[in-house]
């Protein structure tokens, strides 16, 4: 497996960790009998700013932290909240098809193929951001 393929898989698993940890938190905070389609939709939208705050404050999300990844901007500067929010929204819409079952596998395959070809994801390309191994950013500040 190439380095690009390994990075693509790490990013995919990081996203899964982010979403599963968010679902676990929601499961603890929201009683199951109070759950409705409207609450589910609101929670899907809530994930975007929560992930953005993690990237803005820590430079990474929980999943990326676990897998040793970090979001950087050109010159390895810290990510602003606006950039992190826009990146998270684009990743959710373009990279995950807003969670719609039939679209989600297609968006994952398209993103994975871009990454394995050495190209950035659409959202990273639009914002000039990148996801790198945290070891690469040590000592850069």
ABEGO torsion letter per residue (X at the ends): XBAAAAAAAAAAAAAAAAAAAAAAAAAAABBAAABBAAAAAAAAAAAAAAAAAAAAAAGBBAAAAAAGBBBBBBGGBBBBAAAAAAAAAAAAAAAAGGGBAAAAAAAAAAAAAAAAAGBBBAAAAAAGBBBBBAAAABGBX
